[in-house]
Amino acid sequence: MEYAEFAAKGMATGLYKILAHHDLFLIGRAGWDDTATAAARMIAEASVAYNVPLEINAAGLRRPLITDSNGRVHRPYPYPPFWEIIAEYPVSVVASSDARNPKDVWNNTSDAEAMGRYYGLNFITEEELFPKTAEKS
């Protein structure tokens, strides 16, 4: 919950264009529980309230599969139960690769986009995220 509170406070500052690593609180958790649900809802509500899109991180889709305590097999992130909660809200999202290696910059961003479409998420366009200002004459 502390991570979700920190993320929500960060979004409230108006300094974030997007929120990446919002599902970081799930790394190392044994599985999904009521606290994780509450944290996901807090992040979703802040995303909507402050109009900060969430990132679907394709880097996690390159990681090996894990099995959580609920018997669910998935990548460590993006974590499916998190996105099931996010899909209940009018959150905007972006797909990004979080690459540590140049070959991974756009390696599987299409996989992150497909995941977002699966959950019916609203992708924000580059123009919406970075509006062009009118040129002065």
Buried (B, 14 or more C-beta within 10 A) or exposed (E): EEBBEEBBEBBEEEEBEBBBBBBEBBEEBEEBEEEBBEBBBBBBBBBBEBEBBBBBBBBBBBEEEEEBEEEEEBBBBBBBBBBEBBBEBEBBBBBBBBBEEEEBEEBBBEBBBEBBEEBEBEBBEEEEEEEEEEEEE
